[in-house]
Amino acid sequence: DLVYVSIGTGVAAGVILNGQLLLGRNGLAGEIGHFIVEPDGPPCNCGARGCLETLVSATAVIRLGRAAGLGSQTGAQGSPPVPWWQEQVVTPAPLTAKDVYDAAAAGDPAAQQIVDGVGARLGIALRNVLLAYDVDEIVRTVQLLAGSFGGVNLEDISAPRCFEIERRLKETCDIP
């Protein structure tokens, strides 16, 4: 018995119980990306607020990174204001989830806060999955979809910054 969790631009899972893939009545078993983790969180495309994928997917990490000012090109602090007719249009550099994880690993406090939040929320959701299905194993993977994670692999995401996932799972479950 296991749950396979896939994280990319969304979050999905496949649940295998007694050697059989669990589909559910409408084929929606494993839609953990729509577990509500933060009821007052960001709106999701499904119409709910605070779904897991709005908080931990590559798309979410990029959105949070942009909101924190990561990847933006700004002038030097303390520079005098420039009249609007002299302003230059600056197109922000593309930001990937890997950029955010790299910034966290390099010690950027805003990026570290984002990554810690991802780890905490994912840990809560995976703990709930473990308790709901009573499986032996949760297999996690990160998809490299459309460059969203830009080459980040599972080890980069789960360690060292996202140790919170394992801590939350071990908190109340008997996991080695």
C-alpha contacts under 8 A as a table, 3 or more apart, distances in Angstrom:
res1	aa1	res2	aa2	distance
1	D	15	V	7.80
1	D	16	I	5.38
1	D	17	L	4.72
1	D	18	N	6.00
1	D	19	G	6.62
1	D	135	V	4.99
1	D	136	D	5.61
1	D	137	E	6.92
2	L	15	V	6.12
2	L	16	I	5.32
2	L	17	L	6.78
2	L	135	V	5.07
2	L	136	D	5.73
2	L	137	E	4.77
2	L	138	I	5.67
2	L	139	V	7.32
3	V	13	A	6.46
3	V	14	G	5.61
3	V	15	V	4.51
3	V	16	I	6.17
3	V	129	V	7.99
3	V	135	V	6.97
3	V	137	E	6.47
3	V	138	I	4.81
3	V	139	V	6.16
4	Y	13	A	5.25
4	Y	14	G	5.05
4	Y	15	V	6.47
4	Y	138	I	5.89
4	Y	139	V	4.69
4	Y	140	R	5.98
4	Y	141	T	7.82
5	V	11	V	7.22
5	V	12	A	5.81
5	V	13	A	4.27
5	V	14	G	6.61
5	V	138	I	7.15
5	V	139	V	6.00
5	V	140	R	4.78
5	V	141	T	6.26
6	S	11	V	5.73
6	S	12	A	5.32
6	S	13	A	5.99
6	S	140	R	6.08
6	S	141	T	5.07
6	S	142	V	5.78
6	S	143	Q	6.70
7	I	10	G	5.96
7	I	11	V	4.67
7	I	12	A	6.76
7	I	57	S	6.05
7	I	58	A	7.60
7	I	140	R	7.75
7	I	141	T	6.27
7	I	142	V	4.75
7	I	143	Q	5.94
8	G	11	V	6.34
8	G	57	S	5.70
8	G	58	A	5.61
8	G	59	T	7.89
8	G	142	V	5.83
8	G	143	Q	4.85
8	G	144	L	6.59
8	G	145	L	6.09
8	G	148	S	7.23
8	G	149	F	7.37
9	T	53	E	7.85
9	T	57	S	5.36
9	T	58	A	5.11
9	T	59	T	5.32
9	T	145	L	6.83
9	T	148	S	6.86
10	G	33	G	6.48
10	G	53	E	5.23
10	G	54	T	7.95
10	G	57	S	5.27
10	G	58	A	7.34
10	G	59	T	7.50
11	V	31	E	7.56
11	V	32	I	6.58
11	V	33	G	4.40
11	V	52	L	7.36
11	V	53	E	5.37
11	V	56	V	7.98
11	V	57	S	6.35
12	A	30	G	6.12
12	A	31	E	5.30
12	A	32	I	5.64
12	A	33	G	5.54
13	A	30	G	4.44
13	A	31	E	6.17
13	A	32	I	6.31
14	G	21	L	7.02
14	G	22	L	7.34
14	G	29	A	7.47
14	G	30	G	5.23
15	V	21	L	5.80
15	V	22	L	5.41
15	V	23	L	7.93
15	V	29	A	7.30
15	V	30	G	6.10
16	I	19	G	5.86
16	I	20	Q	5.24
16	I	21	L	4.44
16	I	22	L	5.76
17	L	20	Q	5.37
17	L	21	L	6.52
17	L	22	L	6.64
17	L	135	V	7.53
22	L	29	A	6.33
22	L	30	G	7.98
23	L	26	N	7.30
23	L	27	G	4.56
23	L	28	L	6.23
23	L	29	A	5.04
23	L	30	G	7.71
24	G	27	G	4.99
24	G	28	L	5.87
24	G	29	A	4.94
25	R	28	L	7.40
26	N	29	A	7.86
28	L	31	E	5.72
31	E	34	H	5.95
31	E	35	F	7.46
32	I	35	F	5.06
32	I	52	L	7.10
32	I	125	A	7.70
33	G	51	C	6.24
33	G	52	L	4.89
33	G	53	E	4.68
34	H	46	C	7.82
34	H	51	C	4.69
34	H	52	L	5.78
34	H	53	E	6.66
35	F	51	C	5.35
35	F	52	L	5.64
35	F	125	A	7.39
36	I	39	P	6.16
36	I	48	A	7.86
36	I	49	R	7.09
36	I	50	G	5.32
36	I	51	C	4.29
36	I	52	L	6.03
37	V	50	G	5.72
37	V	51	C	5.84
37	V	52	L	5.71
37	V	121	R	6.85
37	V	124	I	7.81
37	V	125	A	7.11
38	E	41	G	4.96
38	E	49	R	7.34
38	E	50	G	4.43
38	E	51	C	6.92
38	E	52	L	7.94
39	P	49	R	5.84
39	P	50	G	5.13
39	P	51	C	7.92
40	D	49	R	6.15
40	D	50	G	6.02
41	G	49	R	5.34
41	G	50	G	3.81
41	G	51	C	7.50
42	P	49	R	5.40
42	P	50	G	5.20
42	P	51	C	7.80
42	P	54	T	6.45
42	P	55	L	7.83
43	P	47	G	6.74
43	P	48	A	6.02
43	P	49	R	4.26
43	P	50	G	6.28
43	P	51	C	7.76
43	P	54	T	7.40
44	C	47	G	5.54
44	C	48	A	5.50
44	C	49	R	5.57
44	C	50	G	6.93
44	C	51	C	6.33
44	C	54	T	6.19
45	N	48	A	7.45
48	A	51	C	6.82
50	G	54	T	6.34
50	G	55	L	7.08
51	C	54	T	5.47
51	C	55	L	6.94
52	L	55	L	5.27
52	L	56	V	6.18
52	L	57	S	7.85
52	L	121	R	7.35
52	L	122	L	7.41
52	L	125	A	7.48
53	E	56	V	5.34
53	E	57	S	5.04
53	E	60	A	7.05
54	T	57	S	6.50
54	T	59	T	7.57
54	T	60	A	5.30
55	L	60	A	5.32
55	L	61	V	7.30
55	L	118	V	6.55
55	L	121	R	7.37
56	V	59	T	7.97
56	V	60	A	5.69
56	V	61	V	6.35
56	V	118	V	5.00
56	V	119	G	7.90
56	V	121	R	7.23
56	V	122	L	6.70
57	S	60	A	5.04
57	S	61	V	6.25
58	A	61	V	5.06
58	A	62	I	6.18
58	A	96	T	7.74
58	A	97	A	5.47
58	A	148	S	5.69
58	A	149	F	5.94
59	T	62	I	5.21
59	T	63	R	6.18
59	T	97	A	7.56
59	T	148	S	7.02
60	A	63	R	4.99
60	A	64	L	6.02
61	V	64	L	5.12
61	V	65	G	5.93
61	V	97	A	5.55
61	V	100	V	7.21
61	V	114	I	7.15
61	V	115	V	7.93
61	V	118	V	7.92
62	I	65	G	4.95
62	I	66	R	6.12
62	I	95	L	6.39
62	I	96	T	5.86
62	I	97	A	5.32
62	I	100	V	7.34
63	R	66	R	5.24
63	R	67	A	6.20
64	L	67	A	5.04
64	L	68	A	6.18
64	L	114	I	6.85
65	G	68	A	5.06
65	G	69	G	6.34
65	G	70	L	5.18
65	G	71	G	7.64
65	G	95	L	7.80
65	G	97	A	7.95
65	G	100	V	6.27
65	G	110	A	7.98
65	G	111	A	6.86
65	G	114	I	7.35
66	R	69	G	5.00
66	R	70	L	5.39
66	R	71	G	6.86
66	R	72	S	7.40
66	R	95	L	7.52
67	A	70	L	7.53
68	A	110	A	6.39
68	A	111	A	7.90
69	G	72	S	5.66
70	L	95	L	7.69
70	L	100	V	7.32
70	L	111	A	7.69
71	G	92	P	6.84
71	G	93	A	6.05
71	G	94	P	7.15
71	G	95	L	5.73
71	G	99	D	7.92
72	S	92	P	5.21
72	S	93	A	6.54
73	Q	90	V	7.23
73	Q	91	T	7.97
73	Q	92	P	5.92
73	Q	93	A	7.36
75	G	79	S	7.01
76	A	79	S	5.73
82	V	86	Q	6.28
82	V	87	E	6.20
83	P	86	Q	5.46
83	P	87	E	6.52
84	W	87	E	5.15
95	L	99	D	6.30
95	L	100	V	7.81
96	T	99	D	5.15
96	T	100	V	6.79
96	T	147	G	7.46
96	T	148	S	5.68
96	T	149	F	5.96
96	T	150	G	6.18
97	A	100	V	5.11
97	A	101	Y	6.31
97	A	148	S	6.12
97	A	149	F	4.80
97	A	150	G	6.85
97	A	152	V	7.96
98	K	101	Y	4.99
98	K	102	D	5.89
98	K	148	S	7.78
98	K	149	F	5.08
98	K	150	G	5.41
98	K	151	G	6.84
98	K	152	V	5.63
99	D	102	D	5.04
99	D	103	A	6.04
99	D	150	G	7.97
100	V	103	A	5.06
100	V	104	A	6.21
100	V	111	A	5.59
100	V	115	V	7.86
101	Y	104	A	5.02
101	Y	105	A	6.21
101	Y	111	A	6.85
101	Y	112	Q	7.81
101	Y	115	V	6.81
101	Y	156	D	7.78
101	Y	157	I	7.44
102	D	105	A	5.05
102	D	106	A	6.15
103	A	106	A	4.96
103	A	107	G	6.37
103	A	108	D	5.34
103	A	111	A	5.81
103	A	112	Q	7.58
104	A	107	G	5.15
104	A	108	D	5.10
104	A	109	P	6.87
104	A	110	A	7.61
104	A	111	A	4.60
104	A	112	Q	4.38
104	A	115	V	7.01
104	A	161	R	7.70
105	A	108	D	7.44
105	A	112	Q	7.49
105	A	161	R	7.40
107	G	111	A	7.90
107	G	112	Q	6.95
108	D	111	A	5.39
108	D	112	Q	6.08
109	P	112	Q	4.97
109	P	113	Q	6.13
110	A	113	Q	5.16
110	A	114	I	6.40
111	A	114	I	5.04
111	A	115	V	6.20
112	Q	115	V	5.12
112	Q	116	D	5.95
112	Q	161	R	7.44
113	Q	116	D	5.11
113	Q	117	G	6.07
114	I	117	G	5.12
114	I	118	V	6.24
115	V	118	V	5.00
115	V	119	G	6.17
115	V	161	R	6.65
115	V	162	C	6.67
116	D	119	G	5.05
116	D	120	A	6.12
116	D	161	R	6.49
116	D	162	C	6.00
116	D	164	E	7.09
117	G	120	A	5.09
117	G	121	R	6.11
118	V	121	R	5.34
118	V	122	L	5.93
118	V	162	C	7.51
119	G	122	L	5.20
119	G	123	G	5.85
119	G	158	S	7.64
119	G	161	R	7.76
119	G	162	C	4.64
119	G	163	F	7.02
119	G	164	E	5.26
119	G	165	I	5.13
120	A	123	G	5.06
120	A	124	I	6.27
120	A	162	C	7.63
120	A	164	E	5.42
120	A	165	I	5.90
120	A	168	R	7.25
121	R	124	I	5.14
121	R	125	A	6.30
121	R	165	I	7.89
122	L	125	A	5.10
122	L	126	L	6.03
122	L	165	I	6.19
123	G	126	L	5.19
123	G	127	R	6.02
123	G	164	E	6.46
123	G	165	I	3.79
123	G	166	E	6.61
123	G	167	R	7.58
123	G	168	R	5.24
123	G	169	L	6.10
124	I	127	R	5.18
124	I	128	N	6.31
124	I	165	I	7.41
124	I	168	R	6.23
124	I	169	L	7.29
125	A	128	N	5.08
125	A	129	V	6.26
126	L	129	V	4.90
126	L	130	L	6.09
126	L	138	I	7.87
126	L	165	I	7.84
126	L	169	L	6.96
127	R	130	L	5.04
127	R	131	L	6.20
127	R	168	R	6.81
127	R	169	L	4.92
127	R	173	C	7.67
128	N	131	L	5.10
128	N	132	A	5.96
129	V	132	A	5.08
129	V	133	Y	6.09
129	V	134	D	7.92
130	L	133	Y	5.56
130	L	134	D	5.33
130	L	135	V	6.05
130	L	138	I	7.52
131	L	134	D	5.31
131	L	173	C	7.78
135	V	138	I	7.43
140	R	154	L	7.44
141	T	153	N	7.90
141	T	154	L	5.88
142	V	152	V	7.73
142	V	153	N	6.24
142	V	154	L	5.77
143	Q	149	F	7.70
144	L	147	G	5.85
144	L	148	S	6.47
144	L	149	F	5.76
144	L	150	G	6.72
144	L	151	G	6.46
144	L	152	V	7.54
145	L	148	S	5.63
145	L	149	F	7.13
147	G	150	G	4.45
147	G	151	G	7.15
149	F	152	V	5.35
152	V	156	D	6.10
152	V	157	I	7.18
153	N	156	D	5.41
153	N	157	I	6.65
154	L	157	I	5.20
154	L	158	S	6.06
155	E	158	S	5.34
155	E	159	A	5.68
156	D	159	A	5.67
156	D	160	P	7.27
157	I	160	P	7.55
157	I	161	R	7.13
157	I	162	C	6.21
158	S	161	R	6.74
158	S	162	C	4.69
158	S	163	F	6.09
158	S	165	I	7.34
159	A	162	C	5.34
159	A	163	F	5.73
160	P	163	F	5.96
161	R	164	E	7.68
162	C	165	I	5.93
163	F	166	E	5.61
163	F	167	R	6.37
164	E	167	R	4.92
164	E	168	R	6.02
165	I	168	R	5.37
165	I	169	L	6.32
166	E	169	L	5.03
166	E	170	K	6.06
167	R	170	K	5.20
167	R	171	E	5.99
168	R	171	E	5.05
168	R	172	T	7.69
169	L	172	T	6.74
169	L	173	C	6.11
169	L	175	I	7.31
170	K	173	C	5.15
170	K	174	D	6.38
170	K	175	I	5.62
170	K	176	P	7.77
